[in-house]
């Protein structure tokens, strides 16, 4: 199975390593033609405003939206998840997301800047999953999204892993956790 990793900016190689470990063939996506033949696409962490600019510049925004309509599964992580959200809240106010495919408002850097990065378990499928948060967004569902993972109740139990149809979004970085469970779940959605 061929899975693309958006390779405009961000944490590309960490996702490629996990995907290869799980038996997928990886393709770095930089142009619309790179989407051909893919069953899934990962939008990695990085800097969402830079990634959004490149998506528009290379025509990938409309190409990705068209492929999602045709059944492409997409997994956005941190900044990649911000790209997927319908609304994005930041210093400039609330704006439309670059891809606007997921009924969620993302609040950029909601858990602090780079120096405020932290780890805490995510309640995922009834078990703790190692959550690594780096300049992570907060998610506020505004559409019909399914919550798959939350912060601990003592920390407010906020949703940090969401799914809507073939779209998966994580506020944290599962590719850095050493646990392949969420990527494995994503690959299962790519087979459907």
N, CA and C of each residue as an Amber inpcrd file, in Angstrom:
protein
   576
   0.8470000  -1.1740000   0.0000000   0.0000000   0.0000000   0.0000000
   0.8950000   1.2390000   0.0000000   0.5930000   2.1850000  -0.8960000
   1.3610000   3.4320000  -0.9990000   0.7010000   4.5220000  -0.1680000
   1.4930000   5.1010000   0.7310000   1.0350000   6.1860000   1.5910000
   1.9630000   7.3820000   1.3740000   1.3690000   8.5310000   1.1430000
   2.1600000   9.7380000   0.9570000   2.3840000  10.4620000   2.2710000
   3.4870000  11.1930000   2.3220000   3.7790000  12.0890000   3.4350000
   4.0480000  13.4540000   2.8180000   3.2450000  14.4460000   3.1900000
   3.4380000  15.7940000   2.6780000   4.8530000  16.2320000   3.0280000
   5.6350000  16.5990000   2.0190000   7.0620000  16.8630000   2.2110000
   7.4260000  18.2900000   1.8380000   6.6050000  19.2370000   2.2750000
   6.8850000  20.6450000   2.0140000   7.7050000  21.2610000   3.1350000
   7.4970000  20.7640000   4.3400000   8.1630000  21.2880000   5.5250000
   7.6760000  20.4490000   6.6910000   8.5120000  20.1950000   7.6710000
   8.0490000  19.4970000   8.8610000   8.7030000  18.1430000   9.0820000
   8.1150000  17.3650000   9.9810000   8.6700000  16.0990000  10.4710000
   8.3060000  14.9460000   9.5420000   8.9690000  14.8490000   8.4150000
   8.6400000  13.8860000   7.3680000   9.2070000  12.4940000   7.6600000
  10.4880000  12.4290000   7.9620000  11.1890000  11.1470000   8.0930000
  10.6530000  10.2920000   9.2390000  10.2200000  10.9060000  10.3260000
   9.7040000  10.1130000  11.4510000   8.4520000   9.3390000  11.0420000
   7.5740000   9.9570000  10.2740000   6.3760000   9.2470000   9.7890000
   6.7650000   8.1670000   8.7880000   7.7210000   8.4690000   7.9150000
   8.1520000   7.4680000   6.9340000   8.6810000   6.2190000   7.6290000
   9.4630000   6.4000000   8.6940000  10.0030000   5.2480000   9.4220000
   8.8810000   4.3800000   9.9960000   7.8810000   5.0050000  10.6150000
   6.7640000   4.2410000  11.1950000   6.0130000   3.5060000  10.0860000
   5.7090000   4.1950000   8.9940000   4.9660000   3.5700000   7.8930000
   5.7230000   2.3810000   7.3120000   7.0120000   2.5220000   7.1050000
   7.8140000   1.4130000   6.5610000   7.8340000   0.2390000   7.5340000
   7.9460000   0.5520000   8.8250000   7.9380000  -0.5050000   9.8420000
   6.6290000  -1.2970000   9.7810000   5.5390000  -0.6270000   9.4020000
   4.2290000  -1.2760000   9.3100000   3.9570000  -1.8640000   7.9210000
   4.9590000  -1.8150000   7.0420000   4.8450000  -2.4740000   5.7450000
   4.3310000  -1.6160000   4.6010000   4.1730000  -0.3250000   4.8140000
   3.6890000   0.5570000   3.7470000   4.8550000   1.0700000   2.9050000
   4.5540000   1.3740000   1.6580000   5.4990000   2.0490000   0.7600000
   5.2250000   3.5420000   0.9020000   6.2720000   4.3410000   1.1020000
   6.0650000   5.7760000   1.3050000   6.4530000   6.5730000   0.0680000
   5.7380000   7.6740000  -0.1280000   5.9810000   8.5930000  -1.2320000
   5.9940000   9.9980000  -0.6440000   7.0280000  10.7640000  -0.9250000
   7.0500000  12.1610000  -0.4880000   6.2210000  12.9820000  -1.4690000
   5.2650000  13.7360000  -0.9300000   4.3200000  14.4980000  -1.7480000
   4.7220000  15.9740000  -1.7380000   5.0550000  16.4820000  -2.9320000
   5.3960000  17.8910000  -3.0950000   4.5630000  18.5720000  -4.1850000
   3.9910000  17.7690000  -5.0770000   3.2230000  18.2940000  -6.2120000
   1.9460000  17.4640000  -6.3650000   0.9150000  18.0210000  -6.9790000
  -0.3310000  17.2660000  -7.1630000  -0.1370000  15.9030000  -7.8220000
   0.7840000  15.7890000  -8.7420000   0.9980000  14.5080000  -9.4220000
   1.4950000  13.4210000  -8.4650000   2.1110000  13.8220000  -7.3310000
   2.5990000  12.8490000  -6.3470000   1.4650000  12.1430000  -5.6210000
   0.2370000  12.6630000  -5.7290000  -0.9170000  12.0540000  -5.0620000
  -1.4580000  10.8320000  -5.8070000  -1.0370000  10.6600000  -7.0550000
  -1.5580000   9.5520000  -7.8620000  -1.1890000   8.2070000  -7.2500000
  -2.1860000   7.3400000  -7.1510000  -1.9690000   5.9800000  -6.6680000
  -1.8520000   5.8450000  -5.1600000  -2.0360000   6.9160000  -4.4090000
  -1.9300000   6.8330000  -2.9540000  -3.2370000   6.3480000  -2.3450000
  -3.1160000   5.5790000  -1.2670000  -4.2980000   5.1640000  -0.4830000
  -4.5030000   6.0730000   0.7160000  -3.4370000   6.7490000   1.1370000
  -3.5160000   7.6380000   2.2910000  -2.4480000   8.7080000   2.2030000
  -2.6230000   9.7580000   3.0120000  -1.6890000  10.8830000   3.0410000
  -1.5490000  11.3530000   4.4730000  -0.3030000  11.5170000   4.9180000
  -0.0310000  12.0770000   6.2380000   0.4520000  13.5120000   6.0670000
  -0.1740000  14.4120000   6.8320000   0.2520000  15.8040000   6.9050000
   1.0040000  15.9380000   8.2230000   2.3360000  16.0420000   8.1880000
   3.1220000  15.9970000   9.4240000   3.0790000  17.3130000  10.2000000
   3.6570000  17.2680000  11.3790000   3.8510000  18.4850000  12.1490000
   4.8690000  19.3790000  11.4680000   4.9080000  20.6070000  11.8740000
   5.8120000  21.6040000  11.3090000   5.2820000  22.9760000  11.6660000
   5.2310000  23.8530000  10.7040000   4.6940000  25.2020000  10.9280000
   3.5190000  25.3920000   9.9780000   2.3280000  25.4780000  10.5200000
   1.1200000  25.4160000   9.6990000   0.9830000  26.5720000   8.7170000
   1.4170000  27.7700000   9.0760000   1.2700000  28.8850000   8.1360000
   2.1900000  28.7130000   6.9350000   3.3800000  28.2000000   7.1620000
   4.3200000  27.9390000   6.0560000   3.7720000  26.8120000   5.1760000
   3.2810000  25.7520000   5.8090000   2.7470000  24.6320000   5.0480000
   1.5300000  25.0610000   4.2290000   0.6530000  25.8890000   4.8020000
  -0.5320000  26.3700000   4.0820000  -0.1230000  27.2040000   2.8670000
   0.9010000  28.0230000   3.0290000   1.3850000  28.8470000   1.9210000
   1.8790000  27.9600000   0.7660000   2.6440000  26.9210000   1.1080000
   3.1480000  26.0180000   0.0690000   2.0210000  25.1990000  -0.5680000
   1.0380000  24.7830000   0.2300000  -0.1000000  24.0570000  -0.3400000
  -0.7560000  24.8770000  -1.4490000  -0.9980000  26.1520000  -1.1600000
  -1.6250000  27.0450000  -2.1660000  -0.6930000  27.2600000  -3.3530000
   0.5660000  27.5470000  -3.0700000   1.5260000  27.8570000  -4.1310000
   1.6720000  26.7190000  -5.1390000   1.6670000  25.4870000  -4.6600000
   1.8620000  24.3290000  -5.5400000   0.5500000  23.6980000  -6.0090000
  -0.5880000  24.2720000  -5.6340000  -1.8750000  23.7310000  -6.0500000
  -2.2500000  22.4430000  -5.3420000  -1.5720000  22.1550000  -4.2450000
  -1.8630000  20.9270000  -3.5070000  -3.1500000  21.0260000  -2.6990000
  -3.5480000  22.2280000  -2.2990000  -4.7670000  22.3570000  -1.4970000
  -5.9760000  21.8160000  -2.2550000  -6.1880000  22.2750000  -3.4630000
  -7.3470000  21.8030000  -4.2320000  -7.1720000  20.3450000  -4.6620000
  -5.9410000  19.9280000  -4.9490000  -5.6990000  18.5380000  -5.3480000
  -5.9940000  17.5810000  -4.1950000  -5.5930000  17.9460000  -2.9840000
  -5.8600000  17.0880000  -1.8230000  -7.3600000  17.0320000  -1.5490000
  -8.0260000  18.1780000  -1.5860000  -9.4830000  18.1840000  -1.3590000
 -10.1920000  17.2810000  -2.3740000  -9.7900000  17.3510000  -3.6330000
 -10.4110000  16.5160000  -4.6680000 -10.1570000  15.0340000  -4.4020000
  -8.9570000  14.6910000  -3.9780000  -8.6400000  13.2770000  -3.6900000
  -9.3990000  12.7690000  -2.4750000  -9.6190000  13.6320000  -1.4730000
 -10.3940000  13.2240000  -0.3000000 -11.8270000  12.9130000  -0.7130000
 -12.3960000  13.7280000  -1.5930000 -13.7400000  13.4640000  -2.1060000
 -13.7810000  12.1050000  -2.7900000 -12.6820000  11.7270000  -3.4370000
 -12.5940000  10.4340000  -4.1210000 -12.2200000   9.2790000  -3.1950000
 -12.0580000   9.5580000  -1.8750000 -11.8180000   8.4760000  -0.9260000
 -10.4410000   8.3990000  -0.3120000  -9.5530000   9.3540000  -0.5820000
  -8.2180000   9.3390000   0.0340000  -8.3480000   9.5650000   1.5340000
  -7.7220000   8.7110000   2.3360000  -7.6680000   8.8990000   3.7850000
  -6.5280000   9.8530000   4.1150000  -6.7470000  10.7280000   5.1070000
  -5.7380000  11.7240000   5.4740000  -5.5700000  11.7300000   6.9890000
  -4.3120000  11.8320000   7.4210000  -3.9660000  11.8890000   8.8390000
  -3.1250000  13.1370000   9.0610000  -3.6560000  14.1020000   9.8090000
  -2.9330000  15.3270000  10.1330000  -2.4440000  15.2900000  11.5600000
  -1.1730000  15.6290000  11.7440000  -0.5400000  15.6270000  13.0560000
  -0.1060000  17.0500000  13.3990000  -0.5890000  17.5640000  14.5110000
  -0.2180000  18.8830000  15.0330000  -0.4600000  19.9530000  13.9620000
   0.5820000  20.4920000  13.3410000   0.3890000  21.4960000  12.2820000
  -0.3890000  20.9120000  11.1110000  -0.1600000  19.6420000  10.8020000
  -0.9210000  18.9890000   9.7340000  -2.3970000  18.9070000  10.0620000
  -2.7140000  18.7150000  11.3410000  -4.1190000  18.7040000  11.7720000
  -4.7310000  20.0930000  11.6340000  -3.9540000  21.1250000  11.9260000
  -4.4410000  22.5000000  11.7840000  -4.8500000  22.7580000  10.3350000
  -4.0730000  22.2520000   9.3880000  -4.4000000  22.4240000   7.9660000
  -5.7580000  21.8270000   7.6280000  -6.1240000  20.7440000   8.3060000
  -7.3760000  20.0460000   8.0200000  -8.6060000  20.7390000   8.5940000
  -8.4320000  21.5300000   9.6400000  -9.5680000  22.0990000  10.3710000
 -10.3140000  23.1600000   9.5690000 -11.6210000  23.2150000   9.7980000
 -12.4770000  24.1960000   9.1350000 -12.1370000  25.6060000   9.5850000
 -11.8520000  25.7730000  10.8790000 -11.5150000  27.0790000  11.4370000
 -10.1990000  26.9870000  12.1920000  -9.4100000  28.0660000  12.1170000
  -8.1360000  28.1300000  12.8260000  -8.0820000  29.4600000  13.5680000
  -7.8510000  29.3640000  14.8680000  -7.7660000  30.5580000  15.6980000
  -6.3070000  30.7970000  16.0810000  -5.8590000  32.0170000  15.8480000
  -4.4920000  32.3900000  16.1820000  -4.4040000  33.8810000  16.4180000
  -3.1980000  34.4470000  16.3790000  -3.0230000  35.8720000  16.6340000
  -3.8190000  36.7660000  15.6810000  -4.0650000  36.2850000  14.4680000
  -4.7930000  37.0840000  13.4790000  -6.3070000  36.9410000  13.6040000
  -6.7770000  36.2040000  14.6120000  -8.2060000  35.9520000  14.7890000
  -8.5660000  34.5720000  14.2770000  -9.8210000  34.3840000  13.8690000
 -10.2860000  33.0900000  13.3510000 -10.3290000  33.1700000  11.8320000
  -9.6560000  32.2320000  11.1860000  -9.6090000  32.1760000   9.7270000
 -10.0120000  30.7780000   9.2730000 -10.2970000  30.6300000   8.0010000
 -10.5840000  29.3120000   7.4310000  -9.3020000  28.5050000   7.3510000
  -9.4200000  27.2070000   7.5910000  -8.2650000  26.3380000   7.4730000
  -7.8470000  26.1670000   6.0230000  -6.6010000  25.8170000   5.8150000
  -6.0520000  25.6830000   4.4630000  -6.7870000  24.6360000   3.6420000
  -7.1830000  23.5340000   4.2680000  -7.9060000  22.4670000   3.5650000
  -9.3720000  22.4080000   3.9700000  -9.6820000  22.8280000   5.1900000
 -11.0660000  22.9180000   5.6870000 -11.8720000  21.6410000   5.4230000
 -11.3180000  20.5110000   5.8350000 -11.9610000  19.2140000   5.6230000
 -12.5260000  18.5950000   6.8980000 -12.1800000  19.1460000   8.0460000
 -12.5270000  18.5570000   9.3290000 -13.3210000  19.5730000  10.1440000
 -14.5000000  19.1890000  10.6160000 -15.3690000  20.0870000  11.3680000
 -14.8540000  20.3770000  12.7660000 -13.7670000  21.1280000  12.8230000
 -13.0810000  21.4310000  14.0850000 -12.5110000  22.8380000  14.0110000
 -12.5320000  23.5290000  15.1530000 -11.7550000  24.7710000  15.2950000
 -10.4570000  24.3960000  16.0040000  -9.3390000  24.7390000  15.3980000
  -8.0330000  24.5220000  16.0110000  -7.5580000  25.8490000  16.6010000
  -7.0530000  25.7920000  17.8140000  -6.4490000  26.9660000  18.4370000
  -4.9460000  26.7270000  18.4390000  -4.2470000  27.5130000  17.6340000
  -2.8040000  27.3230000  17.4540000  -2.0390000  27.5910000  18.7530000
  -1.0120000  26.7810000  18.9980000  -0.1180000  26.9310000  20.1560000
  -0.8840000  27.0170000  21.4780000  -1.9960000  26.3280000  21.5820000
  -2.8680000  26.4340000  22.7590000  -2.2150000  25.9110000  24.0340000
  -1.2910000  24.9900000  23.8990000  -0.6430000  24.4170000  25.0840000
   0.7410000  25.0260000  25.3200000   1.0320000  26.1360000  24.6580000
   2.3020000  26.8250000  24.8740000   3.2390000  26.7260000  23.6870000
   4.2710000  27.4960000  23.7560000   5.2850000  27.5390000  22.7070000
   6.2530000  26.3610000  22.8450000   7.3060000  26.3630000  22.0370000
   8.2780000  25.2710000  21.9820000   8.8100000  24.9000000  23.3730000
   9.1510000  25.8910000  24.1820000   9.7210000  25.6220000  25.5030000
   8.7100000  24.9890000  26.4550000   7.4440000  25.0720000  26.1190000
   6.3940000  24.4880000  26.9650000   6.0180000  23.0750000  26.5270000
   6.7800000  22.4750000  25.6280000   6.4800000  21.1120000  25.1580000
   6.4190000  20.1590000  26.3500000   5.5710000  19.1350000  26.2470000
   5.4060000  18.2060000  27.3690000   4.9220000  16.8530000  26.8620000
   4.9990000  15.8800000  27.7580000   4.4710000  14.5400000  27.4930000
   3.4420000  14.2070000  28.5550000   2.3400000  13.5800000  28.1330000
   1.3510000  13.0530000  29.0630000   0.5570000  11.9880000  28.3160000
   0.0360000  11.0090000  29.0320000  -0.7040000   9.9360000  28.3570000
  -2.0190000  10.4350000  27.7600000  -2.3480000   9.8640000  26.6220000
  -3.6200000  10.1000000  25.9590000  -4.4620000   8.8550000  26.1840000
  -5.7180000   9.0380000  26.5580000  -6.6280000   7.9050000  26.6830000
  -7.0720000   7.5280000  25.2700000  -6.4850000   6.4480000  24.7390000
  -6.7540000   5.9850000  23.3800000  -7.2190000   4.5370000  23.4410000
  -8.4550000   4.2910000  23.0290000  -9.0430000   2.9500000  23.0310000
  -8.9550000   2.2980000  24.4060000  -9.1700000   3.0990000  25.4640000
  -9.1790000   2.5860000  26.8220000  -7.8200000   2.3250000  27.4300000
  -6.7420000   2.6680000  26.7090000  -5.3890000   2.4590000  27.2140000
  -4.6020000   3.7610000  27.0990000  -3.5740000   3.9200000  27.9290000
  -2.7520000   5.1230000  27.7990000  -1.8360000   5.0270000  26.5820000
  -1.7890000   6.0920000  25.8090000  -0.9040000   6.1990000  24.6520000
   0.0490000   7.3540000  24.9450000   1.3460000   7.2090000  24.6590000
   2.2850000   8.2870000  24.9630000   2.0280000   9.5260000  24.0900000
   1.5350000  10.5770000  24.7010000   1.2650000  11.8220000  23.9810000
   2.4240000  12.7860000  24.1160000   2.9630000  13.2280000  22.9960000
   4.0710000  14.1810000  22.9720000   3.5500000  15.4490000  22.3040000
   3.5000000  16.5320000  23.0540000   2.9030000  17.7920000  22.6090000
   3.9980000  18.8230000  22.3750000   4.0770000  19.3290000  21.1410000
   5.0650000  20.3410000  20.7690000   4.3150000  21.4700000  20.0690000
   4.1610000  22.6090000  20.7450000   3.4010000  23.7400000  20.1900000
   2.0440000  23.2560000  19.6800000   1.4010000  22.4400000  20.4500000
   0.2040000  21.7100000  20.0090000  -1.0460000  22.5810000  19.9490000
  -1.9260000  22.2630000  18.9970000  -3.2120000  22.9610000  18.9330000
  -4.2340000  22.3200000  19.8750000  -5.1950000  23.1150000  20.2810000
  -6.3620000  22.6170000  20.9990000  -7.4590000  22.4290000  19.9600000
  -8.2560000  21.3790000  20.1060000  -9.3560000  21.0980000  19.1820000
 -10.6940000  21.4040000  19.8390000 -11.5420000  22.1170000  19.1250000
 -12.9250000  22.3200000  19.5410000 -13.8050000  21.8020000  18.4050000
 -14.3810000  20.6110000  18.5690000 -15.2390000  20.0690000  17.5050000
 -16.4370000  20.9950000  17.2510000 -16.6860000  21.2790000  15.9730000
 -17.8410000  22.0980000  15.5860000 -18.6930000  21.3590000  14.5580000
 -18.3170000  20.1400000  14.2820000 -19.0580000  19.3200000  13.3150000
 -19.2210000  17.9240000  13.8760000 -19.5050000  16.9970000  13.0130000
 -19.7450000  15.6120000  13.4300000 -18.4380000  14.8250000  13.4580000
 -17.6090000  15.1350000  14.4430000 -16.3420000  14.4250000  14.5950000
 -16.4520000  13.4390000  15.7530000 -15.6950000  12.3610000  15.6440000
 -15.6460000  11.3320000  16.6790000 -14.3700000  11.5400000  17.4910000
 -14.4910000  11.5820000  18.8050000 -13.3250000  11.7260000  19.6770000
 -12.7650000  10.3370000  19.9620000 -11.5110000  10.1240000  19.5560000
 -10.8440000   8.8370000  19.7700000  -9.8550000   8.8810000  20.9240000
  -9.3890000  10.0790000  21.2710000  -8.4080000  10.2150000  22.3430000
  -8.5640000  11.5420000  23.0600000  -8.3280000  11.4880000  24.3740000
  -8.4660000  12.6830000  25.2130000  -7.2700000  12.8310000  26.1500000
  -7.0610000  14.0790000  26.5880000  -6.1180000  14.3260000  27.6750000
  -6.7080000  13.7110000  28.9410000  -5.8820000  13.4790000  29.9530000
  -6.4010000  12.9060000  31.2030000  -7.4910000  13.7940000  31.8260000
  -8.4550000  13.1850000  32.5230000  -9.5270000  13.9730000  33.1610000
  -8.9910000  15.0760000  34.0790000  -7.8970000  14.8020000  34.7810000
  -7.3130000  15.8050000  35.6760000  -6.7980000  17.0220000  34.9060000
  -6.5770000  16.8610000  33.6020000  -6.1070000  17.9560000  32.7450000
  -7.2400000  18.5010000  31.8790000  -8.4740000  18.1420000  32.2000000
  -9.6350000  18.6750000  31.4840000 -10.2630000  17.7210000  30.4890000
  -9.5840000  16.6030000  30.1850000 -10.1500000  15.6100000  29.2740000
 -10.4270000  16.1200000  27.8700000  -9.6950000  17.1260000  27.4320000
  -9.9330000  17.7240000  26.1060000  -9.6550000  16.7170000  24.9950000
 -10.4010000  16.7990000  23.8900000 -10.1450000  15.8950000  22.7650000
  -8.8170000  16.2450000  22.0790000  -8.0040000  15.2210000  21.8300000
  -6.7110000  15.4320000  21.1730000  -6.4990000  14.4930000  19.9840000
  -7.4440000  13.5790000  19.7660000  -7.3900000  12.6710000  18.6230000
  -8.8180000  12.5430000  18.1020000  -9.0250000  12.9940000  16.8640000
 -10.3650000  13.0570000  16.2870000 -10.4180000  12.3430000  14.9440000
 -11.6270000  11.8640000  14.6130000 -11.8370000  11.2360000  13.3030000
 -13.1670000  11.7100000  12.7360000 -13.1650000  11.9450000  11.4490000
 -14.3840000  12.2770000  10.7140000 -14.2660000  11.6060000   9.3540000
 -15.0760000  10.5920000   9.1440000 -14.9990000   9.7920000   7.9140000
 -13.5500000   9.2910000   7.7670000 -12.8960000   9.5550000   6.6450000
 -11.5340000   9.0760000   6.4100000 -10.4530000  10.0450000   6.8520000
 -10.7950000  10.9860000   7.7230000  -9.8340000  11.9970000   8.1760000
  -9.5500000  11.7790000   9.6480000  -8.2700000  11.7270000   9.9800000
  -7.8000000  11.5410000  11.3520000  -6.9300000  12.7360000  11.7050000
  -7.0760000  13.2700000  12.9300000  -6.2820000  14.4250000  13.3560000
  -5.8040000  14.2270000  14.7880000  -4.5090000  14.4700000  15.0100000
  -3.9120000  14.3600000  16.3460000  -3.2600000  15.6810000  16.7130000
  -3.5040000  16.1170000  17.9310000  -2.8840000  17.3210000  18.4510000
  -1.4320000  17.0400000  18.8590000  -1.1480000  15.8000000  19.1760000
   0.1680000  15.3590000  19.6550000   0.9130000  14.6290000  18.5370000
   2.1190000  14.1400000  18.8200000   2.9970000  13.5210000  17.8130000
   3.1630000  12.0140000  18.0560000   2.2600000  11.1910000  17.5150000
   2.3900000   9.7440000  17.7200000   3.6220000   9.1450000  17.0430000
   4.1320000   9.8030000  16.0120000   5.3100000   9.2870000  15.3080000
   6.5630000   9.3050000  16.1790000   6.5570000  10.0840000  17.2650000
   7.7140000  10.1770000  18.1640000   7.5790000   9.2870000  19.3910000
   6.4540000   8.5950000  19.5230000   6.1110000   7.8930000  20.7630000
   6.7310000   6.5110000  20.9090000   7.1280000   5.8900000  19.8020000
   7.5870000   4.5060000  19.8660000   6.4360000   3.5150000  19.8630000
   5.1990000   4.0100000  19.7770000   4.0060000   3.1630000  19.7410000
   3.3380000   3.3850000  18.3810000   3.2040000   2.3330000  17.5930000
   2.6820000   2.4480000  16.2290000   1.1600000   2.3040000  16.1340000
   0.4560000   2.2460000  17.2660000  -0.9710000   1.9550000  17.2700000
  -1.8240000   2.9100000  16.4570000  -1.5500000   4.1980000  16.5290000
  -2.3830000   5.1620000  15.8010000  -2.0810000   5.1040000  14.3050000
  -0.8230000   4.9440000  13.9440000  -0.4890000   4.7840000  12.5200000
  -1.1030000   3.4950000  11.9690000  -1.0940000   2.4530000  12.7700000
  -1.7020000   1.1810000  12.3460000  -3.1970000   1.3830000  12.0930000
  -3.8760000   2.1210000  12.9860000  -5.2890000   2.4130000  12.8040000
  -5.5110000   3.2280000  11.5230000  -4.6270000   4.1860000  11.2620000
  -4.7330000   4.9670000  10.0420000  -4.5910000   4.0890000   8.8100000
  -3.6270000   3.1830000   8.8140000  -3.4520000   2.2850000   7.6640000
  -4.6800000   1.4080000   7.4430000  -5.3340000   1.0000000   8.5270000
  -6.5820000   0.2240000   8.3770000  -7.6430000   1.0380000   7.6630000
  -7.7300000   2.3460000   7.9580000  -8.7260000   3.2030000   7.2890000
  -8.3810000   3.3780000   5.8100000  -7.1120000   3.2600000   5.4820000
  -6.6950000   3.4000000   4.0710000  -7.0980000   2.1890000   3.2480000
  -7.3120000   1.0530000   3.8960000  -7.7170000  -0.1660000   3.2040000
  -9.2120000  -0.1780000   2.8980000  -9.9780000   0.6160000   3.6330000
 -11.4440000   0.6180000   3.4920000 -11.8770000   1.2520000   2.2020000
